[in-house]
Amino acid sequence: MSVNSHIHNDGSLTRQMAVQSMLFRETAHSGTDPDELSEILSTPTSPIKVAAEGNMPIGYHCNFVSVGEEVTVADCTYEGTILIRREAPSDRMIVFLPMAGNASFEGMREQIYSVPARGTILEAGRAAGARLFGPRRHFGLFVDQAKIISHLTHMFERTISGDVDFHPHIDLTTGPGLVFQQLVSSLHRGLSGNGPLQRSPLAASSLCDAAIYLLLETCPNRYSNELALPAPAPAPRHVKWAVDFMQEHIAEPISLNDIAIAAKVSVRTLQQGFRQFRDTTPMSYLHDLRMAAAHRDLLESDEKKAIADVALRWGFTHLGRFAAEYRKRFGQLPSQTLKR
C-alpha cells in the first residue's frame, strides 16, 4: 500500500466513524411570548431580542433539527408582526426559503426582502435585525461559516478565509434554486419526528454537503468565476505527500528540507510543484495552514485562553506580526475572534 492510499484510507475511516457517531437533536416550540421566542432563536454567542410590533399578539411554531454541530434545518411559522434584533454577530450562514408571508432583514448596505419564490442568503454577521410579517412560513438552513470555508478549501485544495460574499437572493421557482428548496425541505422531513434519515447518518451528511456545494457552485459569490473554470490537473504525488506531511506535523518546527525528504524529491522539485499546482511556495502553504489552525483555535477557545498561547502553539513567535497578519487574513484582530 502506498503512503498516499494509506492516508486516504485513514481519512475516509475517520470521516465514516465521525458520521456514524453524528448526533441528531430535534426541538419544537410553540407559543405567543416574545421573550420565550427570544430564548429559542438565540445562541450562546449570538443572543436575539424579539418584540411584537405595537404590542400586538403574535404566535409561532418552530421545529429545528440539528445534524451534528454544524448544520441545522428548520420549519417555522409565525403570526403577527415580529421584530427581531440580533445583539451580537452570528457565526452561521442562514438561508431562508419562504413558503408564505414576507420578511425584511437589515443587511450591511441595504434592506433585504424575503418573499415567497425567492430565497434569502444571510452570511455570518451580515444581518443585525429583521421584521417578519405573519402569517409567515419558511424553511431555514443554518450552516457554520467554518463549514462553508472547509468545503471551499476542499474544492480548491488551498486554504480559504474570509466572507464568501453570496448574492443575497435565490430564485426558487426554477433551476438550482428549486432543487435547493426541495433538498432542504426533504432534509427536514426526513430528519424530523425520528424520520428515516436519522437512521442513515451517511445519507443525512451527504445531503447536507450536497446543499452546501449546490449553493457554492450555483449562487453568485466571490468564488463563482474561479469555480466556473475547468478543474486543474491533479497535483503530483510528491505535492500531495508534502501537504500530508505538513498537516501531520503542523505544530512542529519542520523545515523545507524536512518536507522535501518526506515528499521524496529535491527541494527544487518540491518548490516547482507548489508553484505549478498550488500557486505558492511550500513554506507559505505551511504558514497558511498554521494561520487557519490558529483561527480555529481562537474560535473554539474561551476568553481565558491567552492569544500568546495560541500563537506559540502554531509557531508564531512574534505576537505583533502574528496579529497584523491575522487581521489582514481574517479581517479582525485575534482578540476580536476570541470574544465572539
Backbone torsions as a table, in degrees:
resi	resn	phi	psi	omega
1	MET	NA	134.3	-179.5
2	SER	-76.0	163.0	176.5
3	VAL	-58.6	-42.7	-176.5
4	ASN	-64.4	-44.4	-178.2
5	SER	-68.3	-32.8	177.9
6	HIS	-63.4	-45.0	179.4
7	ILE	-64.7	-43.8	-179.4
8	HIS	-60.2	-45.3	-178.1
9	ASN	-65.8	-41.1	177.7
10	ASP	-60.8	-41.0	179.9
11	GLY	-64.6	-42.1	179.4
12	SER	-65.0	-40.2	179.7
13	LEU	-65.1	-42.7	179.0
14	THR	-60.7	-45.2	179.6
15	ARG	-63.0	-43.3	-178.4
16	GLN	-63.2	-40.3	179.0
17	MET	-66.0	-39.3	-180.0
18	ALA	-65.6	-41.3	-179.8
19	VAL	-66.2	-41.6	-178.1
20	GLN	-65.1	-27.1	178.8
21	SER	-93.1	9.9	-178.2
22	MET	-60.7	138.8	179.1
23	LEU	-100.5	137.0	173.5
24	PHE	-111.1	128.9	178.9
25	ARG	-127.3	123.2	179.1
26	GLU	-113.7	131.9	176.1
27	THR	-133.4	136.9	178.4
28	ALA	-126.7	137.6	-176.8
29	HIS	-136.8	136.4	173.5
30	SER	-135.7	147.2	178.2
31	GLY	170.4	-170.0	-178.2
32	THR	-134.9	2.1	-175.2
33	ASP	-93.5	118.9	178.9
34	PRO	-59.4	-35.4	-179.8
35	ASP	-67.0	-38.3	176.4
36	GLU	-66.2	-38.5	177.5
37	LEU	-65.1	-35.1	175.9
38	SER	-57.0	-46.1	-179.6
39	GLU	-65.7	-37.7	-178.4
40	ILE	-65.7	-41.7	-175.2
41	LEU	-84.9	-16.0	-177.7
42	SER	-77.2	155.0	169.7
43	THR	-120.8	165.2	-179.1
44	PRO	-56.8	-32.4	-177.5
45	THR	-97.5	-12.7	-176.1
46	SER	-139.2	80.4	179.8
47	PRO	-67.6	149.8	-178.6
48	ILE	-127.0	140.4	176.1
49	LYS	-114.5	126.4	-178.3
50	VAL	-112.1	140.7	175.4
51	ALA	-140.9	152.7	174.8
52	ALA	-92.5	128.0	-178.5
53	GLU	-63.0	128.5	179.5
54	GLY	63.8	19.2	-178.5
55	ASN	57.2	25.0	177.1
56	MET	-78.0	158.9	-178.8
57	PRO	-62.9	145.3	173.8
58	ILE	-131.8	166.0	174.3
59	GLY	-149.3	155.5	180.0
60	TYR	-153.4	151.5	168.6
61	HIS	-141.8	117.1	-176.0
62	CYS	-126.0	132.1	176.1
63	ASN	-123.9	118.8	-178.5
64	PHE	-116.8	137.1	173.1
65	VAL	-127.8	119.8	179.4
66	SER	-93.8	135.8	177.3
67	VAL	-109.1	98.9	-172.7
68	GLY	67.7	-145.3	-177.7
69	GLU	-104.8	-5.3	-168.1
70	GLU	-113.1	-17.8	-174.9
71	VAL	-132.7	137.0	174.0
72	THR	-135.0	138.7	173.3
73	VAL	-116.2	146.8	-174.2
74	ALA	-140.4	152.2	171.0
75	ASP	-130.0	112.8	-172.1
76	CYS	-129.6	140.3	172.7
77	THR	-126.2	146.3	-177.6
78	TYR	-137.4	146.6	174.0
79	GLU	-121.4	145.1	-178.8
80	GLY	85.2	-178.8	178.4
81	THR	-102.7	118.9	-171.3
82	ILE	-115.7	129.3	177.9
83	LEU	-102.6	130.2	-176.8
84	ILE	-124.1	129.8	177.9
85	ARG	-124.9	119.6	177.5
86	ARG	-87.6	123.4	-172.2
87	GLU	-93.1	-6.2	173.8
88	ALA	-154.1	148.8	-176.4
89	PRO	-59.9	145.1	176.2
90	SER	-87.4	151.1	174.9
91	ASP	-102.1	20.1	-179.7
92	ARG	-123.6	142.7	168.4
93	MET	-83.5	137.9	-178.9
94	ILE	-122.5	131.2	175.5
95	VAL	-116.5	119.8	178.0
96	PHE	-100.5	133.4	-179.2
97	LEU	-123.2	88.5	-172.2
98	PRO	-73.1	137.0	175.3
99	MET	-103.0	-29.4	179.8
100	ALA	-157.9	151.1	176.2
101	GLY	80.1	164.5	-176.2
102	ASN	-113.9	164.5	175.4
103	ALA	-155.7	157.9	173.7
104	SER	-135.1	145.3	-178.0
105	PHE	-125.2	142.1	177.3
106	GLU	-83.5	100.2	178.1
107	GLY	-80.1	-179.8	-178.5
108	MET	-69.7	-34.0	-176.5
109	ARG	-116.9	-25.8	-175.0
110	GLU	-155.5	167.0	176.1
111	GLN	-73.4	136.2	179.6
112	ILE	-111.7	124.9	-175.9
113	TYR	-103.5	137.9	-178.2
114	SER	-119.1	116.8	-178.1
115	VAL	-134.4	159.4	178.2
116	PRO	-54.4	145.4	-178.6
117	ALA	78.5	0.0	177.5
118	ARG	-136.8	114.2	178.6
119	GLY	-78.3	162.2	-178.1
120	THR	-130.2	127.6	176.9
121	ILE	-106.3	121.8	176.3
122	LEU	-117.2	109.3	179.1
123	GLU	-71.7	162.2	-179.0
124	ALA	-53.4	128.6	176.6
125	GLY	76.1	7.1	-174.3
126	ARG	-92.7	-14.3	-177.9
127	ALA	-129.8	127.0	-178.1
128	ALA	-97.5	-22.6	-177.3
129	GLY	-156.7	167.9	-179.2
130	ALA	-153.4	160.4	173.8
131	ARG	-133.3	121.5	179.6
132	LEU	-105.1	132.6	-179.5
133	PHE	-109.9	105.9	-178.2
134	GLY	-81.9	161.4	0.4
135	PRO	-71.6	127.1	-176.6
136	ARG	-126.7	136.4	171.4
137	ARG	-136.9	135.9	174.2
138	HIS	-149.2	150.7	164.7
139	PHE	-88.1	149.9	178.4
140	GLY	-134.7	144.0	173.5
141	LEU	-121.6	121.8	-179.5
142	PHE	-112.8	122.7	-177.1
143	VAL	-131.6	130.2	175.6
144	ASP	-56.8	135.6	178.3
145	GLN	-58.0	-34.9	-180.0
146	ALA	-62.0	-32.9	179.1
147	LYS	-70.8	-38.5	176.2
148	ILE	-59.6	-47.2	-179.4
149	ILE	-63.7	-38.4	178.6
150	SER	-62.2	-40.8	178.7
151	HIS	-65.2	-41.8	178.0
152	LEU	-64.1	-40.7	178.3
153	THR	-59.9	-40.8	178.1
154	HIS	-66.5	-40.3	-178.3
155	MET	-66.6	-37.8	-176.7
156	PHE	-97.8	-9.6	-177.0
157	GLU	55.2	41.4	173.0
158	ARG	-155.5	161.4	-178.2
159	THR	-72.1	139.0	180.0
160	ILE	-123.4	144.5	177.5
161	SER	-147.1	167.2	176.3
162	GLY	85.2	-175.4	-178.7
163	ASP	-74.2	150.2	176.9
164	VAL	-86.6	-20.2	178.4
165	ASP	59.0	54.8	174.9
166	PHE	-65.6	143.8	165.6
167	HIS	-65.6	137.2	-169.5
168	PRO	-73.4	-10.9	-173.2
169	HIS	-118.4	146.6	176.1
170	ILE	-130.2	131.8	173.8
171	ASP	-77.4	116.4	-176.1
172	LEU	-95.5	4.8	-175.0
173	THR	-90.3	-16.1	-174.5
174	THR	-157.6	165.9	171.5
175	GLY	58.7	-145.9	-175.6
176	PRO	-58.8	-35.6	-179.5
177	GLY	-63.0	-41.7	178.2
178	LEU	-64.5	-43.2	178.5
179	VAL	-63.3	-41.2	-179.7
180	PHE	-62.2	-44.7	179.2
181	GLN	-61.7	-43.5	178.9
182	GLN	-63.1	-37.5	-179.3
183	LEU	-65.4	-45.7	-178.5
184	VAL	-68.5	-43.2	179.2
185	SER	-65.1	-36.8	176.9
186	SER	-66.5	-38.8	176.8
187	LEU	-58.6	-47.3	-178.4
188	HIS	-65.1	-44.6	179.4
189	ARG	-63.2	-38.5	-178.2
190	GLY	-74.2	-19.2	-177.5
191	LEU	-102.0	-29.3	-174.4
192	SER	-78.9	154.2	178.4
193	GLY	61.3	38.7	-177.7
194	ASN	56.4	41.3	-177.8
195	GLY	-64.6	170.6	-173.7
196	PRO	-62.3	-27.8	-179.7
197	LEU	-68.6	-22.1	176.3
198	GLN	-69.5	-20.2	177.5
199	ARG	-93.6	2.4	177.9
200	SER	-136.5	77.1	-178.5
201	PRO	-57.5	-35.0	179.0
202	LEU	-63.3	-41.3	178.9
203	ALA	-66.7	-43.4	179.5
204	ALA	-61.7	-44.5	179.4
205	SER	-63.6	-40.9	-180.0
206	SER	-65.5	-38.7	178.9
207	LEU	-68.2	-37.3	175.3
208	CYS	-62.8	-45.0	178.1
209	ASP	-62.3	-40.8	-179.3
210	ALA	-61.5	-40.8	178.9
211	ALA	-62.7	-42.0	-179.3
212	ILE	-67.5	-45.4	179.2
213	TYR	-63.7	-36.7	178.7
214	LEU	-62.7	-42.2	176.1
215	LEU	-60.9	-49.2	-175.6
216	LEU	-64.0	-37.4	-173.5
217	GLU	-89.3	-18.0	-174.8
218	THR	-121.6	-17.1	178.6
219	CYS	-98.2	128.5	-176.5
220	PRO	-54.7	131.7	178.7
221	ASN	-155.8	-180.0	-175.8
222	ARG	-57.7	-28.7	-174.1
223	TYR	-102.8	7.5	-175.1
224	SER	-57.9	-46.5	-178.5
225	ASN	-62.2	-41.7	-179.2
226	GLU	-69.0	-37.3	179.3
227	LEU	-68.6	-24.2	-179.6
228	ALA	-78.4	-15.4	-179.7
229	LEU	-73.1	154.3	175.3
230	PRO	-58.1	143.3	179.4
231	ALA	-62.1	138.9	179.6
232	PRO	-66.8	160.8	177.2
233	ALA	-61.5	146.2	-179.9
234	PRO	-58.7	140.4	178.4
235	ALA	-67.3	145.5	178.6
236	PRO	-65.8	164.3	-175.4
237	ARG	-58.1	-38.6	-175.1
238	HIS	-67.3	-29.9	175.9
239	VAL	-70.1	-42.3	178.8
240	LYS	-64.2	-41.8	178.3
241	TRP	-62.6	-39.4	179.3
242	ALA	-63.5	-44.1	179.2
243	VAL	-63.1	-43.7	178.6
244	ASP	-60.9	-41.5	179.7
245	PHE	-63.8	-42.0	178.4
246	MET	-61.1	-45.1	-178.3
247	GLN	-65.5	-36.5	179.9
248	GLU	-71.8	-28.0	-174.8
249	HIS	-121.5	31.4	-171.3
250	ILE	-60.8	-31.7	-177.5
251	ALA	-95.7	7.2	-178.1
252	GLU	-104.3	155.2	-178.7
253	PRO	-78.7	67.3	-178.7
254	ILE	-84.9	151.5	-177.6
255	SER	-108.9	170.4	176.5
256	LEU	-59.7	-39.0	179.7
257	ASN	-65.9	-38.6	177.0
258	ASP	-60.0	-42.1	-178.6
259	ILE	-66.6	-42.1	-180.0
260	ALA	-63.0	-41.1	179.3
261	ILE	-63.8	-43.0	179.0
262	ALA	-63.9	-33.8	-179.7
263	ALA	-85.0	-5.3	176.5
264	LYS	63.6	36.4	176.3
265	VAL	-140.0	171.7	175.7
266	SER	-74.8	162.4	177.5
267	VAL	-59.2	-41.6	-178.6
268	ARG	-62.9	-44.6	179.0
269	THR	-64.0	-39.2	178.1
270	LEU	-62.0	-45.4	-179.6
271	GLN	-63.5	-40.6	178.3
272	GLN	-63.7	-41.0	-180.0
273	GLY	-63.5	-41.3	179.7
274	PHE	-70.3	-36.8	177.2
275	ARG	-63.7	-40.2	-175.1
276	GLN	-78.6	-39.2	-171.2
277	PHE	-109.2	-10.7	177.6
278	ARG	-127.3	-3.7	178.2
279	ASP	54.6	38.8	178.8
280	THR	-161.4	-174.8	175.5
281	THR	-101.5	160.1	179.4
282	PRO	-57.6	-42.6	-176.9
283	MET	-72.8	-31.6	175.1
284	SER	-67.9	-37.1	177.6
285	TYR	-63.9	-43.5	177.9
286	LEU	-63.1	-40.5	177.6
287	HIS	-59.6	-42.7	178.7
288	ASP	-63.8	-41.8	177.9
289	LEU	-60.4	-42.6	-178.4
290	ARG	-69.8	-37.9	178.4
291	MET	-65.0	-42.1	177.4
292	ALA	-63.3	-38.0	178.1
293	ALA	-65.8	-40.9	177.3
294	ALA	-62.6	-39.6	178.5
295	HIS	-62.1	-45.7	178.7
296	ARG	-62.3	-41.2	179.3
297	ASP	-59.6	-44.6	-179.1
298	LEU	-68.6	-36.8	177.7
299	LEU	-63.3	-34.7	-174.8
300	GLU	-94.3	-3.8	-176.0
301	SER	-93.9	158.5	171.0
302	ASP	-91.9	173.6	-173.7
303	GLU	-69.7	-11.7	179.8
304	LYS	-74.5	-20.0	-177.6
305	LYS	-80.1	127.3	-176.5
306	ALA	-74.1	138.7	177.4
307	ILE	-61.2	-36.7	179.3
308	ALA	-59.8	-37.9	179.4
309	ASP	-64.8	-41.3	178.6
310	VAL	-65.1	-45.8	-178.9
311	ALA	-60.5	-46.6	-178.4
312	LEU	-66.6	-34.5	179.9
313	ARG	-59.0	-35.7	-176.6
314	TRP	-103.1	18.5	169.4
315	GLY	88.1	14.2	178.8
316	PHE	-100.3	104.7	-173.8
317	THR	-93.0	-20.3	179.5
318	HIS	-101.7	103.1	-170.7
319	LEU	-66.4	-36.4	179.2
320	GLY	-64.8	-43.0	178.4
321	ARG	-67.4	-38.8	177.8
322	PHE	-60.3	-45.9	-179.2
323	ALA	-62.0	-41.8	-179.1
324	ALA	-66.0	-44.5	179.9
325	GLU	-67.9	-37.3	179.1
326	TYR	-62.8	-45.5	-179.3
327	ARG	-64.3	-39.5	179.0
328	LYS	-63.4	-36.2	-175.2
329	ARG	-82.5	-41.8	-172.8
330	PHE	-109.9	-1.5	175.7
331	GLY	77.2	11.5	177.5
332	GLN	-157.1	161.3	178.0
333	LEU	-76.0	155.9	176.6
334	PRO	-54.4	-37.4	-180.0
335	SER	-63.7	-32.5	178.3
336	GLN	-71.2	-37.4	176.3
337	THR	-64.9	-40.6	-176.9
338	LEU	-64.4	-29.6	-175.8
339	LYS	-90.9	-0.3	-177.7
340	ARG	-67.6	NA	NA
